[in-house]
Amino acid sequence: MADTTVLVEGLHFGEGPRWREGRLWFSDFYDHAVKSVSGAGDLQMELELDDQPSGLGWLPDGRLVVVAMKARKLLVRELNGELRDYADLREHTAHLCNDMVIDGLGRAWVGNFGFDLDAELEARGTDVILDHPTTNLVRVDPDGSVAIASPDMHFPNGTVITPDGATLIVAETLGSCLTAFDIGAGGQLENRRIWAPLDGVAPDGICLDEKRQVWVANALAPEVICVAEGGAVVQRVETSQFCYACMLGGEDGCTLFAITAASSDHRAAAASRTGKIEMLRVNTPHAGLP
């Protein structure tokens, strides 16, 4: 039995959950849509686009930024509702772009697959975990310029920033770890280190709490785990199916939202609507970004 209750079901494949102004915003890949839901389950469409959306964030002036996975671009929705290109990531990314965090200065850090994961899984199975191309974590500055923030990343995915704005923590999905950086002057990332080794876990989406613990969606299992720096598992929550993203939210920041699906396989997820948002009350509230 899952530890969670179901808030929403009938999604294709959710990603990038963000709590904002009383609602949980998220992307639904194969509906080509950004949606939001209240804590009571009131689901609404926020944005439709001709791509697969993934990571979400807001600039300091309130404009929504969306990762367009296939085009490998960031799109921005202007305050008048117009959707336009914001940054082109193709020069520094090799395959689908995915999750993102935007800091208080409007700088975005964006991950990407680095290679065709579905094709490699079909051809080689789980051997891809041990042998795969690395890729870049990229930074997009407020003027839309793009730079490599860190090379040699093992599928950089969910990303958080500590409340003091000093530390960036990235889930390296195929590295089975959380990796931390100091954020230096001008947004340069320094002092790369393993923040938490996660043997047997494929960390996908992540979020941060006030105890500086990270909730991690495990793409290899129906679970989301809370880990401390160093890798100790503080809490383990069972979900009803595989978990791919998580977020702390609600009025007091103590509702854990877990986005789940029966499979991440692109054909299966596009053809069915097994996606759910599940939730559970926890003791320590959200902190940091997103």
C-alpha positions in Angstrom: 0.0 0.0 0.0 1.2 3.5 -0.9 1.9 6.0 1.9 0.4 8.7 -0.2 -3.1 9.7 -1.3 -3.9 10.6 -5.0 -4.6 14.3 -5.7 -4.9 14.1 -9.5 -4.8 11.2 -12.0 -5.2 10.8 -15.8 -2.0 12.6 -16.7 0.4 11.4 -19.4 3.7 12.1 -17.7 4.2 14.9 -15.2 7.4 16.8 -14.5 8.8 20.0 -13.0 6.3 20.6 -10.1 6.5 24.0 -8.6 4.3 25.5 -5.8 3.3 29.1 -6.7 0.5 31.3 -5.4 -1.6 28.5 -3.9 -1.3 26.1 -6.8 1.0 23.3 -7.9 2.2 24.0 -11.4 3.7 21.2 -13.5 4.4 20.1 -17.1 2.6 17.2 -18.8 5.0 16.0 -21.5 2.7 14.3 -23.9 -0.2 16.7 -23.5 2.3 19.4 -24.6 0.9 21.4 -21.7 1.7 23.3 -18.5 -1.0 22.7 -15.9 -1.8 23.6 -12.3 -3.8 22.1 -9.6 -5.0 23.3 -6.2 -4.7 21.3 -3.0 -8.3 20.4 -3.5 -7.7 18.8 -6.9 -9.0 21.7 -9.1 -7.0 21.1 -12.3 -6.6 23.7 -15.0 -4.7 24.2 -18.2 -2.1 27.1 -18.0 -0.3 26.9 -21.3 -0.1 24.7 -24.4 2.9 24.6 -26.7 4.1 22.7 -29.7 6.8 20.8 -27.9 7.3 18.7 -24.7 7.6 21.1 -21.7 9.7 20.1 -18.7 11.3 22.4 -16.2 9.4 25.5 -15.1 10.5 28.7 -13.4 9.7 32.4 -13.0 11.9 35.4 -13.6 12.0 38.1 -10.9 9.4 40.2 -12.8 6.9 37.3 -12.8 7.3 36.0 -16.3 7.0 32.2 -16.7 10.0 30.3 -18.3 9.5 26.8 -19.8 12.0 24.3 -21.0 11.1 23.1 -24.5 12.7 19.7 -24.5 12.9 18.8 -28.2 13.7 22.3 -29.5 16.3 22.5 -26.7 15.2 26.1 -25.9 13.8 28.1 -23.1 10.5 29.8 -23.9 9.2 32.8 -21.9 5.6 33.8 -21.5 5.4 37.6 -21.5 3.1 39.3 -19.0 0.7 40.0 -21.9 0.5 36.3 -22.6 2.8 36.1 -25.6 5.0 33.1 -25.8 8.4 33.6 -27.4 11.9 32.2 -27.6 14.1 33.2 -24.6 17.3 31.2 -25.0 18.7 28.6 -27.5 20.6 25.8 -25.7 21.5 23.6 -28.7 25.1 24.6 -28.9 25.8 23.2 -25.4 23.4 20.3 -25.2 23.3 17.0 -27.1 19.8 15.8 -26.6 16.5 16.5 -24.9 16.6 19.3 -22.3 14.9 18.6 -19.0 14.7 20.2 -15.5 15.6 23.7 -14.5 15.9 26.1 -11.5 15.9 29.9 -11.7 17.6 31.9 -9.0 16.5 35.2 -7.4 18.6 37.1 -9.9 16.9 35.5 -12.9 19.7 33.1 -13.8 18.5 29.7 -15.0 20.4 26.4 -14.7 19.2 23.8 -17.1 20.0 20.0 -17.5 19.7 17.7 -20.4 19.8 14.0 -21.3 23.1 14.2 -23.2 22.1 11.2 -25.5 19.0 9.3 -26.6 18.3 7.5 -23.4 15.2 5.5 -24.7 17.2 4.2 -27.7 20.2 3.2 -25.5 17.9 1.4 -23.0 16.3 -0.6 -25.8 19.7 -1.5 -27.2 21.7 -2.1 -24.1 19.4 -2.2 -21.1 20.7 -1.1 -17.8 24.3 -1.2 -19.1 23.7 2.4 -20.0 24.0 3.4 -16.3 27.6 2.3 -16.3 28.6 3.5 -19.8 27.1 6.6 -21.3 28.1 10.0 -22.7 28.4 12.9 -20.2 26.9 16.3 -20.9 26.8 19.9 -19.8 24.8 21.7 -17.1 24.1 25.1 -18.7 23.5 28.5 -17.3 21.2 31.1 -19.0 21.7 34.6 -17.8 18.9 37.2 -17.7 19.8 38.6 -21.1 19.3 35.2 -22.6 23.0 34.4 -23.1 24.0 30.8 -22.6 27.2 29.3 -21.1 28.4 26.0 -19.8 28.0 25.9 -16.1 29.6 22.5 -15.6 30.8 19.9 -18.1 31.0 16.1 -17.6 27.6 15.7 -15.9 25.9 12.3 -15.7 22.4 13.3 -16.9 21.9 16.5 -14.8 18.3 16.6 -13.8 16.4 18.1 -10.8 18.2 21.1 -9.3 17.7 23.2 -6.1 19.3 26.3 -4.7 19.8 26.8 -0.9 17.9 29.8 0.7 21.1 31.8 1.0 21.7 31.5 -2.7 25.2 30.1 -2.1 24.8 26.4 -3.1 23.4 24.6 -6.1 22.5 20.9 -5.8 21.9 18.8 -8.9 20.6 15.3 -9.2 22.8 13.3 -11.6 20.4 10.7 -12.6 22.9 8.3 -14.1 25.5 9.1 -11.6 23.3 7.9 -8.7 24.2 11.0 -6.6 23.4 14.5 -5.7 26.2 16.9 -6.7 26.8 20.3 -5.1 28.5 23.5 -6.2 29.2 26.8 -4.6 27.7 29.6 -6.7 30.4 32.2 -7.2 30.5 35.7 -8.5 28.7 36.1 -11.8 27.1 32.7 -11.4 30.2 30.6 -11.9 30.0 27.2 -10.3 32.9 26.2 -8.0 34.0 23.5 -5.6 32.1 20.6 -7.3 31.6 17.8 -4.8 29.3 14.8 -4.1 26.7 16.1 -1.7 25.1 12.6 -1.3 25.9 9.3 -2.9 22.7 7.4 -3.7 23.5 3.8 -4.5 20.7 2.0 -6.3 18.8 5.2 -6.8 18.3 7.2 -10.1 17.6 10.6 -8.7 15.2 12.6 -10.9 13.2 15.6 -9.5 14.3 17.0 -6.2 13.3 19.7 -3.6 14.8 21.1 -0.5 13.4 21.5 3.1 14.3 23.8 6.0 16.7 21.2 7.6 18.7 21.3 4.4 17.5 17.8 3.5 16.7 16.9 -0.1 13.6 15.0 -1.2 14.5 12.8 -4.1 12.2 11.1 -6.6 13.7 7.7 -7.4 13.0 6.9 -11.1 13.9 3.2 -10.5 11.2 2.6 -7.8 7.8 3.6 -6.5 9.3 5.9 -3.8 10.5 9.3 -2.9 13.2 9.6 -0.2 14.5 12.3 2.0 18.3 12.4 2.3 20.7 14.4 4.4 24.1 15.6 3.2 26.3 12.6 3.1 23.5 10.3 1.9 21.8 9.1 5.0 18.1 8.4 4.3 16.0 10.3 6.7 12.6 9.2 5.4 11.3 6.9 2.7 7.8 7.3 1.3 6.2 4.7 -0.9 4.2 5.9 -3.9 1.6 3.9 -5.9 3.9 3.7 -9.0 7.3 4.9 -10.2 8.1 8.4 -9.0 9.8 11.0 -11.3 9.4 14.4 -9.5 8.6 15.9 -6.2 7.9 19.3 -4.6 7.1 20.6 -1.1 4.2 23.1 -1.1 0.8 23.8 0.4 0.0 26.8 2.6 2.6 25.8 5.2 5.1 24.2 2.8 4.6 20.8 4.5 2.7 18.9 1.8 4.9 16.7 -0.3 3.7 16.3 -3.8 5.0 13.3 -5.8 4.5 12.9 -9.5 4.3 9.3 -10.6 3.6 7.2 -13.7 3.6 3.5 -14.6 6.6 4.0 -16.9 8.9 6.7 -18.3 9.1 4.9 -21.7 8.2 7.5 -24.2 5.8 5.3 -26.2 4.0 3.9 -23.2 3.7 7.3 -21.5 2.4 9.0 -24.7 -0.1 6.3 -25.3 -1.6 6.1 -21.9 -2.7 8.3 -19.0 -1.3 6.5 -15.9 0.3 9.7 -14.6 -0.7 10.9 -11.1 0.1 13.5 -8.5 0.2 11.9 -5.1 0.7 13.7 -1.8 1.6 13.3 1.9 2.0 15.5 4.9 5.5 15.9 6.2 7.0 17.6 9.3 9.6 19.9 7.7 8.5 22.7 5.3 10.0 23.7 1.9 13.0 25.9 1.6 15.1 27.4 -1.1 14.4 27.3 -4.9 12.4 26.2 -6.7 
